[in-house]
Amino acid sequence: MSDERMDRIEQKLDHIQAVVSEFLARCPMHDRRIQRVEAAIWGNGSAGLAVKVNAIVWAISGLAGLLGLVAARTISVWVSG
């Protein structure tokens, strides 16, 4: 191999090494961010966002069912009149 080609290969390897080093330096920061997001979603011992949203969905569906029953009762009384 020529010296010029070896120099280009070494430059590319140096660039790759710099990119990998930068990536490895950012990994812990992203890991902490992911842990915070997971803690917010799942709660880690307390009611997380997923549990709260699930409770809201159950409450709204229960309220919608109750309103449906009231509407059905009202319509049946109105029709039988």
Sequence and secondary structure as in RCSB ss.txt:
>XXXX:A:sequence
MSDERMDRIEQKLDHIQAVVSEFLARCPMHDRRIQRVEAAIWGNGSAGLAVKVNAIVWAISGLAGLLGLVAARTI
SVWVSG
>XXXX:A:secstr
  HHHHHHHHHHHHHHHHHHHHHHHHHHHHHHHHHHHHHHHH TTS  HHHHHHHHHHHHHHHHHHHHHHHHHHH
HHHHH 
